[in-house]
């Protein structure tokens, strides 16, 4: 999430396995409320998922688990760490981990409850 004033940040999710490949790339919207939290929303397979994203510190317990499940290791890019989760009315959910660097650029990973794995890219 961006730091500073209220802002909207777009992210792109790119497939990393066959399940995700069946859906193709996804777009995510984060609306930052300047308090370290943001609303998090995306559409997956026609289901609207809503949730939140939160900046976390370097000692946040369990950080790296999603990255490890998606990439096979727990190494995250350097930057301000964050987590994001969203769920839909039909039971689908997603958990993401990311790191934002300067100029609101960043990277991370998302893991969906159906096994879809995605790489996350923030910024332009």
Secondary structure by P-SEA (a helix, b strand, c coil): ccccccbbbbbbbbbccaaaaaacbbbbbbbbccccbbbbbbbcccbbbbbbbbbbcccccccaaaaaaacccccccccccbbbbbbcccccccccccccccccccccccccccbbbbbbbccc
